[in-house]
Amino acid sequence: MTAIPIHTDAVIVGAGPVGLFQAFQLGLQDIRCHIIDALPHAGGQCVELYADKPIYDIPGIPMCTGRELVAQLQTQIKPFAPTFHLNQEVTQVTRLDDGCLSVHTSAQQHFICKTLFVAAGVGAFQARKLAVEGALNLEGTHLHYRLGDVSRFADQDVLVLGGEASAVAAALQLTLAAQTNANAPSKGPRSVTLMHRRDVFQADPMLLQAMRDAVAGGTLQLQIGQPTGLLATEGQLHTLQIATPDGHTVDRPVQQLVAFLGLSPKLGPIANWGLAMERKQLVVNTENFATDVPGIFAVGDINTYPGKKKLILCGFHEATLAAFGAAAIVHPARKTLLQYTTTSTELHRLLGLV
């Protein structure tokens, strides 16, 4: 079944800080957009790699965390109401005879746009896979890299693998579902185990305290060790073999395994779009950060040009000039003027201030 195309002026690939600011700058040019990202949430590297770590070089903000910066950017773009399409990758980009661009995603969505902005950072973030024999055959049925709907784990023994905040939060969410199991047997798991190679977890103190309280209360089990084997019968996982720090092997009954092993960026399908590249980065000019394909721009860490610096603030500059470049394509009959948000009544209208 072919998806009905969504017609739009602009599509942004990447919902990190630069992609979000790109949406803002496009809005100031009266260009509405759709934003696509491989992650299930906005934020890109800021949220995945340093959500709670400080950033000191954003102009006008002495210090903020990655999470705080993304939240501010999302607030800033609200007047322009971009549409987000998360948890999917752009798989194919084709330039049409009329100059528009055809964009397909892994979720079978189809866009027809006048301009395309690649703000994919260092590539699409993908879950690091569990390096245990037989893991690939269990993906999607008994091995998962995102929590998703907890009802699919009803009345099963679930083990969450990982030492970061995402793993701790998932274990607590499953524990909460398990606690309601007595009144709604079909809703929650039978048991929940959190496992990490050592008894050290990286998460917010309140989250860690909640985890420790759940372990002390017996609603969450804690297992220290590393997975060494997956035992399955006719495609049904039933046991996880674990190497413990004291050199023993433990067989733990498990029907569902949720692994949070971190994320790694991969360039992915972008490499096959036919754009000029150098060292896995898109070549752009510095006038409007256009690629060698008309209508396609690249901003942020994904691009390269003489003097390129991989800084968020540089990406903001690139997004600004790229928006002016897009205005010439989307509004060809309109003279693109430099206006200031302080004084321009037109920009105030676009921002919803008047």
C-alpha positions as CSV (number, residue, x, y, z in Angstrom):
1,M,0.0,0.0,0.0
2,T,1.5,3.3,-1.1
3,A,1.2,6.2,1.5
4,I,-0.6,9.3,0.5
5,P,2.1,12.0,0.0
6,I,2.3,14.8,2.5
7,H,2.9,18.0,0.6
8,T,5.0,20.6,2.5
9,D,7.4,23.4,1.9
10,A,10.2,21.9,4.0
11,V,11.3,18.7,5.6
12,I,14.0,18.6,8.3
13,V,15.9,15.4,8.9
14,G,17.1,15.5,12.5
15,A,15.4,16.8,15.6
16,G,18.5,17.8,17.5
17,P,19.3,21.4,18.6
18,V,20.2,22.5,15.1
19,G,17.2,20.8,13.5
20,L,14.9,22.5,16.0
21,F,16.5,25.9,15.4
22,Q,16.2,25.3,11.7
23,A,12.4,25.0,12.2
24,F,12.4,28.3,14.0
25,Q,14.4,30.1,11.3
26,L,12.2,28.6,8.6
27,G,9.2,29.9,10.5
28,L,10.6,33.4,10.4
29,Q,10.6,33.1,6.6
30,D,7.0,31.9,6.7
31,I,8.0,28.4,5.8
32,R,6.3,25.5,7.6
33,C,8.0,22.2,8.0
34,H,7.9,18.6,9.1
35,I,10.7,17.1,11.2
36,I,11.8,13.5,11.0
37,D,14.1,11.7,13.5
38,A,15.2,8.2,14.1
39,L,14.8,8.5,17.9
40,P,11.5,8.3,19.6
41,H,11.9,11.9,21.0
42,A,13.4,15.2,20.0
43,G,16.9,16.3,21.2
44,G,19.5,14.3,19.2
45,Q,22.9,14.2,20.8
46,C,21.9,16.7,23.5
47,V,19.5,14.3,25.0
48,E,21.2,11.0,24.2
49,L,24.8,11.9,25.1
50,Y,24.7,14.8,27.6
51,A,21.1,15.3,28.7
52,D,22.1,16.3,32.3
53,K,25.6,17.5,31.6
54,P,26.3,21.3,31.5
55,I,26.8,23.3,28.3
56,Y,28.5,26.6,28.6
57,D,28.8,28.1,25.1
58,I,25.3,28.8,24.0
59,P,25.1,32.6,23.5
60,G,23.2,34.4,26.2
61,I,22.8,31.3,28.4
62,P,25.7,31.0,30.9
63,M,24.9,27.3,31.6
64,C,22.3,24.8,30.7
65,T,22.0,21.1,30.4
66,G,21.4,19.4,27.1
67,R,17.9,18.5,28.2
68,E,17.2,22.1,29.2
69,L,18.5,23.5,25.9
70,V,16.2,21.1,23.9
71,A,13.2,22.1,26.0
72,Q,13.9,25.8,25.4
73,L,14.2,25.2,21.6
74,Q,11.0,23.3,21.6
75,T,9.3,26.2,23.4
76,Q,10.8,28.6,20.9
77,I,9.4,26.8,17.8
78,K,5.8,26.4,19.2
79,P,4.4,29.4,17.2
80,F,5.3,27.6,14.0
81,A,3.9,24.2,15.1
82,P,6.2,21.9,13.1
83,T,4.9,18.3,12.8
84,F,7.2,15.7,14.2
85,H,7.6,12.2,12.7
86,L,9.7,10.3,15.2
87,N,11.1,6.8,15.5
88,Q,11.8,6.5,11.7
89,E,14.6,7.2,9.2
90,V,14.5,8.8,5.8
91,T,15.3,5.9,3.5
92,Q,15.0,7.5,0.0
93,V,15.2,11.0,-1.5
94,T,14.5,11.6,-5.1
95,R,14.4,14.9,-7.0
96,L,11.3,15.1,-9.2
97,D,11.0,16.7,-12.7
98,D,9.2,19.8,-11.2
99,G,12.1,20.5,-8.9
100,C,10.4,19.1,-5.8
101,L,11.8,16.4,-3.6
102,S,10.2,13.0,-2.9
103,V,11.1,11.8,0.6
104,H,10.3,8.3,1.9
105,T,10.8,7.0,5.5
106,S,11.1,3.6,7.1
107,A,7.6,4.1,8.5
108,Q,6.2,4.1,5.0
109,Q,5.5,7.8,5.1
110,H,5.9,9.9,1.9
111,F,6.6,13.6,1.7
112,I,6.7,15.9,-1.4
113,C,8.6,19.0,-0.4
114,K,10.2,22.0,-2.0
115,T,13.2,22.0,0.3
116,L,15.0,19.4,2.5
117,F,17.3,20.1,5.4
118,V,19.7,17.5,6.6
119,A,20.4,18.2,10.3
120,A,21.3,14.6,11.2
121,G,24.3,15.4,13.3
122,V,26.8,12.5,13.1
123,G,24.1,10.3,11.8
124,A,21.0,8.5,12.9
125,F,21.3,7.1,16.4
126,Q,20.7,3.4,16.5
127,A,20.6,1.0,19.5
128,R,23.8,-0.9,20.2
129,K,23.0,-4.6,19.8
130,L,23.4,-7.3,22.3
131,A,26.6,-9.3,21.3
132,V,25.4,-12.7,22.4
133,E,24.8,-15.7,20.1
134,G,21.2,-16.0,19.0
135,A,20.3,-12.4,19.9
136,L,19.4,-11.5,16.3
137,N,16.9,-14.2,16.0
138,L,15.0,-13.0,19.0
139,E,14.8,-9.3,18.1
140,G,11.3,-7.9,18.1
141,T,9.8,-11.0,19.8
142,H,11.8,-11.6,23.0
143,L,14.6,-9.1,22.7
144,H,13.9,-5.4,22.5
145,Y,15.9,-2.2,22.5
146,R,13.1,0.2,23.5
147,L,10.5,-0.4,26.1
148,G,7.3,0.3,24.1
149,D,4.0,-0.8,25.3
150,V,4.5,-2.7,28.6
151,S,1.3,-4.7,28.1
152,R,3.1,-6.9,25.7
153,F,5.1,-8.2,28.7
154,A,2.0,-9.4,30.6
155,D,2.6,-12.3,33.0
156,Q,6.2,-12.8,31.8
157,D,9.6,-12.6,33.5
158,V,11.2,-9.4,32.2
159,L,14.9,-8.5,32.5
160,V,16.1,-5.0,31.8
161,L,19.8,-4.8,30.8
162,G,21.8,-1.5,31.3
163,G,23.3,0.9,33.7
164,E,22.0,4.3,32.4
165,A,19.0,6.3,33.3
166,S,17.0,4.8,30.4
167,A,17.4,1.3,31.9
168,V,16.6,2.3,35.4
169,A,13.5,4.3,34.3
170,A,12.3,1.3,32.2
171,A,12.8,-1.1,35.1
172,L,10.7,1.2,37.4
173,Q,8.0,1.6,34.8
174,L,7.7,-2.2,34.5
175,T,7.8,-2.6,38.2
176,L,4.9,-0.2,38.6
177,A,3.0,-2.3,36.0
178,A,3.8,-5.5,37.8
179,Q,2.4,-4.0,41.1
180,T,-1.0,-3.6,39.5
181,N,-0.8,-7.2,38.3
182,A,-3.0,-8.5,41.1
183,N,-6.0,-6.5,40.0
184,A,-5.3,-6.7,36.3
185,P,-3.4,-9.9,35.5
186,S,-3.2,-9.2,31.8
187,K,-1.5,-5.8,32.2
188,G,1.9,-6.2,33.9
189,P,4.9,-8.6,33.9
190,R,5.2,-11.4,36.4
191,S,8.6,-10.3,37.6
192,V,11.1,-7.5,36.8
193,T,14.9,-7.7,37.0
194,L,17.4,-4.9,36.5
195,M,20.8,-6.1,35.4
196,H,24.2,-4.4,35.0
197,R,27.7,-5.6,34.9
198,R,28.4,-3.8,38.2
199,D,26.3,-2.2,41.0
200,V,26.9,1.3,39.7
201,F,24.2,3.2,37.8
202,Q,24.3,6.6,36.1
203,A,21.0,8.3,36.6
204,D,19.3,11.2,38.5
205,P,19.6,10.7,42.3
206,M,15.8,10.6,42.7
207,L,15.6,7.9,40.0
208,L,18.3,5.9,41.7
209,Q,16.7,6.2,45.1
210,A,13.4,5.0,43.6
211,M,15.2,2.0,42.1
212,R,17.0,1.2,45.4
213,D,13.7,1.5,47.3
214,A,12.0,-0.9,44.8
215,V,14.8,-3.4,45.3
216,A,14.7,-3.1,49.1
217,G,10.9,-3.6,48.9
218,G,11.2,-6.8,46.8
219,T,9.2,-5.4,43.8
220,L,12.4,-5.1,41.6
221,Q,15.2,-7.7,41.5
222,L,18.8,-6.6,41.0
223,Q,21.2,-8.8,39.1
224,I,24.9,-8.0,38.8
225,G,26.7,-9.7,35.9
226,Q,27.0,-9.9,32.1
227,P,24.9,-11.9,29.7
228,T,26.7,-14.9,28.1
229,G,24.0,-17.0,26.6
230,L,20.3,-17.0,25.4
231,L,18.5,-20.3,25.7
232,A,15.4,-20.6,23.5
233,T,13.2,-23.4,22.4
234,E,11.4,-23.1,19.1
235,G,12.1,-19.4,19.0
236,Q,10.8,-18.9,22.6
237,L,13.3,-17.4,25.0
238,H,13.2,-19.0,28.4
239,T,16.6,-18.5,30.1
240,L,19.4,-15.9,30.2
241,Q,22.8,-17.2,31.2
242,I,24.8,-14.7,33.2
243,A,28.4,-14.5,34.3
244,T,28.6,-13.0,37.7
245,P,31.6,-10.9,39.0
246,D,32.7,-13.8,41.3
247,G,33.2,-16.1,38.3
248,H,30.0,-18.1,38.5
249,T,27.3,-18.7,35.9
250,V,23.7,-18.1,36.7
251,D,20.7,-19.3,34.7
252,R,17.8,-16.9,35.2
253,P,14.3,-17.5,33.8
254,V,13.5,-14.8,31.3
255,Q,10.9,-14.6,28.6
256,Q,11.5,-10.9,27.6
257,L,14.8,-9.0,27.5
258,V,14.9,-5.2,27.2
259,A,18.5,-4.0,26.5
260,F,19.6,-0.4,26.9
261,L,23.2,-0.7,25.8
262,G,23.6,2.8,24.5
263,L,23.2,4.4,21.1
264,S,25.7,4.7,18.3
265,P,25.4,7.1,15.4
266,K,25.4,5.7,11.9
267,L,25.2,7.7,8.7
268,G,22.8,5.2,7.3
269,P,20.8,5.8,4.1
270,I,22.1,9.4,3.7
271,A,25.2,7.9,2.1
272,N,23.0,6.7,-0.7
273,W,21.2,9.9,-1.6
274,G,23.6,10.9,-4.3
275,L,24.9,14.0,-2.5
276,A,28.6,15.1,-2.7
277,M,30.4,13.9,0.4
278,E,33.9,14.1,2.0
279,R,34.8,11.8,4.9
280,K,31.1,10.8,5.5
281,Q,30.0,14.5,5.6
282,L,27.9,16.5,3.2
283,V,29.8,19.1,1.2
284,V,28.0,22.5,1.3
285,N,28.7,26.1,0.3
286,T,28.9,28.8,2.9
287,E,26.5,31.2,1.3
288,N,23.4,29.3,2.3
289,F,24.7,25.8,3.2
290,A,23.2,24.2,0.2
291,T,24.5,20.8,-1.1
292,D,25.2,20.1,-4.7
293,V,21.5,19.0,-5.2
294,P,19.2,22.0,-5.6
295,G,16.7,22.3,-2.7
296,I,18.8,20.2,-0.3
297,F,20.6,21.9,2.5
298,A,22.8,20.5,5.2
299,V,23.4,22.1,8.6
300,G,25.2,21.1,11.8
301,D,27.7,18.3,12.3
302,I,26.6,16.5,9.1
303,N,28.2,19.0,6.8
304,T,31.7,20.1,5.9
305,Y,33.3,23.2,4.4
306,P,36.6,25.0,4.8
307,G,36.9,26.1,8.4
308,K,34.1,24.0,9.7
309,K,33.7,23.8,13.5
310,K,31.4,21.2,15.0
311,L,29.7,23.5,17.6
312,I,26.0,23.9,18.3
313,L,26.3,27.7,17.9
314,C,27.9,27.3,14.5
315,G,25.0,25.1,13.5
316,F,22.6,27.8,14.6
317,H,24.4,30.2,12.2
318,E,24.2,27.7,9.4
319,A,20.5,27.1,9.9
320,T,19.8,30.9,9.7
321,L,21.5,31.3,6.3
322,A,20.0,28.0,5.1
323,A,16.5,29.4,5.9
324,F,17.3,32.5,3.7
325,G,18.4,30.1,1.0
326,A,15.1,28.2,1.3
327,A,13.0,31.4,1.1
328,A,14.3,32.0,-2.4
329,I,13.0,28.6,-3.4
330,V,9.7,28.5,-1.5
331,H,8.8,32.2,-2.2
332,P,10.5,32.9,-5.5
333,A,8.4,36.0,-6.3
334,R,8.9,37.5,-2.9
335,K,11.9,39.7,-2.1
336,T,13.6,38.3,1.0
337,L,14.4,41.1,3.3
338,L,16.5,41.1,6.5
339,Q,14.1,41.8,9.3
340,Y,14.6,42.0,13.1
341,T,12.4,40.2,15.6
342,T,12.7,43.3,17.8
343,T,11.0,45.7,15.5
344,S,9.4,43.8,12.5
345,T,5.6,43.7,12.7
346,E,5.6,40.9,10.1
347,L,7.9,38.7,12.2
348,H,5.7,39.6,15.2
349,R,2.7,38.3,13.2
350,L,4.5,35.1,12.4
351,L,5.4,34.6,16.0
352,G,1.8,35.1,17.1
353,L,2.6,38.3,19.1
354,V,0.0,40.5,17.3
